[in-house]
Amino acid sequence: MLRRALRLRLGPCLSGRGLGTYRGGSTLDWNGKVSEIKKKIQSIFPGGAWSPLYDTSHLPPERSDVVIVGGGVLGLSVAYWLKRLEKQRGAIRVLVVERDHTYSRASTVLSVGGIRQQFSLPENVQLSLFSAEFLRNINEYLAVVDDPPLDLQFNPSGYLLLASEEGAAIMERNVKMQRQEGAKVCLMSPEQLQKKFPWINTEGVALASYGLENEGWFDPWCLLQGLRRKLQSTGVLFCQGEVTRFISSSSHMETASGEQVTLKRIHEVHVKMDHSQEFQPVECAIVVNAAGAWSGQIAELAGVGNGLPGTMQGTKLPVEPRKRYVYLWHCPKGPGLEAPLVADPSGAYFRREGLGNNYLGGCSPAEEEEPDPGNLEVDYDFFQEKVWPRLAQRVPAFETLKVRSAWAGYYDYNTFDQNGVVGPHPLVVNMYFATGFSGHGLQQAPAVGRAVAEMVLEGHFQTINLSPFLFSRFYFGEKAQEHCIL
Amino acid sequence: MAAPRAFLRLVAPVWNRGTCGVRGLSKAVDPEGSQRKGRTLLQFLTDRFYDVEAVREYLLRKQVLKVQKKNRSFTYIEERYGPYVAGAYFVLKQGGTVKFRDREWMRANERGLSSLEFRKLQEVPVEAVDASGCAINYQGLDNLLALKELQSLSLRRCPHVDDWCLSRLYQLADSLQELSLAGCPRISERGLACLHHLQNLRRLDISDLPAVSNPGLTQILVEEMLPHCEVLGADWAQGLKVGPEKQSRDAAGSPIPA
């Protein structure tokens, strides 16, 4: 059959040159063709890549070097930096597994989209600074030949955090640290605040910190699409499916002090297709857990936390989904174009949206009032009782407003210290975490992606040292507490 | 993913390769000579798809590096002659014009910029900069922001000035009185929101900004934001649609000016 196919091309295709003449490596000689055909025939047999019985194009590949569980901004960022920092082009095969390709419940796209450097930990400030630089030069980082440039719709209006008497000293200390790290933040007294933003009621405000540069809000969907487009051009594979199982092997080892330790290594990831029982076992070398609000479940699948409480074996990943509401309202006499993202000491925040005097905002509820994260239904009573009174007290113009719409999204909330978990697990040696950022994951995603890629490729953090964010802190009890959470 | 692609690869070399690899064929006269050559070139390029893509990425990267090179900071000049001269040198090198206090407008001439003039101008502050059409970007703005007594800045038609650059202009808030951003393709209303720091601004030109979604409304909001400033730009009626009665009158009589 093959010979007949070849003979059909005889007529118009004669180039007149003999066999085996070198034509630049693209044309195989006859021996090369034979060996390629033999390889293809072998793949038809069981165990090979080709299955002639049914279509397998929707399934992920059978093996991949890195499997990233979760296709949100953190997962895509890790994939981007893996591809960017790999030593040779095409050296690493990356597979991104995302359960929901419409991203209907993903935290990335439901986020308010803010970026700030006003944190209480220096590592967080550095992460945000690098991410701001990434977003500023996004068309250099995510450039794809022949595609239009990305427009992130960035509003450089800054964040204005207000502090009452008790929080003023902490705020001053934080601002000093932020300025040392290179963030452009200034402190304002209530009088200066009143002069600059006359629509604020400064009663109860002792101090305010205002970000002047590299702070604001942007469109997270655009960042996600830009990353996806760039990754597709670099050859990262995407798969829609759910991770249901990890096949791993354990080895019992003894530490220098004679303790018994069980180290686990994940060999296969079972990816189940949507609306079907069909699954594909993907052999992998490294698994990255970037599943956001559901990272806890993925970690449990891998056996993190299966052990006696109080041991490293028994330390679970303390990341759980927490539901947060965002409301959109219209206020005809509200703050003007210069309004930053204002955060009240009580936790309520708001920002402008567009040119038409629409505002977005919300508030993180107290521990006792946490809504049930089972669904993404919006509770408008929460706005009436908790958010509106606080905002109206801070901005008197908000006493007359009309809620247009609202939505809810998940925080991948780290119940231990509200900061991200980055780096490998000490016992499941080839699982890396990039999750748990409790509401500031989007703004730190580019920098965290780079850190995880460095950890995977080099074995240690190179640019920003995120050792306070390793998993082992949960066992040792070393909190890296982030106080400025919105 | 999986195998159908592999299957196509099996077929493609057999069907698409024009060049033969079968033993024992004799030479034949080639009737379509020039068409063959064209097809060979295209085939040559198709075979090297990733190489061509790499070349295109390299060319794109070179363009970006060119702009970055133009916007480097001249630390030597700054150490030697001070920030005013460094800023002026930067602007003149890009093709703009500079006005020192009590002097005339200076432009770079063909001979270049002489160090003798600069030695005289070390302590003289720069009052006005006209960087229209220059390739200034976020990095290059460092040189301009060092000119603490700048009163008038014109960034007309600068292709790389975007919202991020505007967020840096607050550093000139004490002295800047006149700012022109007309014709910059990357500035939108989000960047204009950062101009509220410039409370000493008296003239602002925001006309002809293609990236601003609603020029009339933006003008109103900017005027509210900067009450002491005269804002030139879109007329507030631009973007308003003519009503139905007026439309029929228009058809009958003379056009009403917008």
Interface residues (C-beta under 8 A of the other chain):
Chain A: L2 A5 L6 R7 R9 L10 P12 C13 L14 S15 G16 R17 L19 R23 G24 S26 T27 L28 D29 W30 K33 E36 I37 K40 S43 A49 W50 S51 D55 T56 S57 H58 L59 P60 P61 E62 R136 E140 A143 V145 Q153 F154 N155 P156 S157 L212 E213 N214 G216 L237 C239 G336 L337 E338 L355 G356
Chain B: M1 A2 A3 P4 A6 F7 R9 L10 P13 V14 W15 R17 G18 T19 C20 G21 V22 R23 L25 K27 A28 D30 F44 D47 R48 E53 R56 E57 L60 V64 Y138 D163 W164 L166 S167 R168 Y170 S188 E189 R190 G191 L192 A193 C194 H196 H197 S213 N214 L217 T218 L221 V222 E224 M225
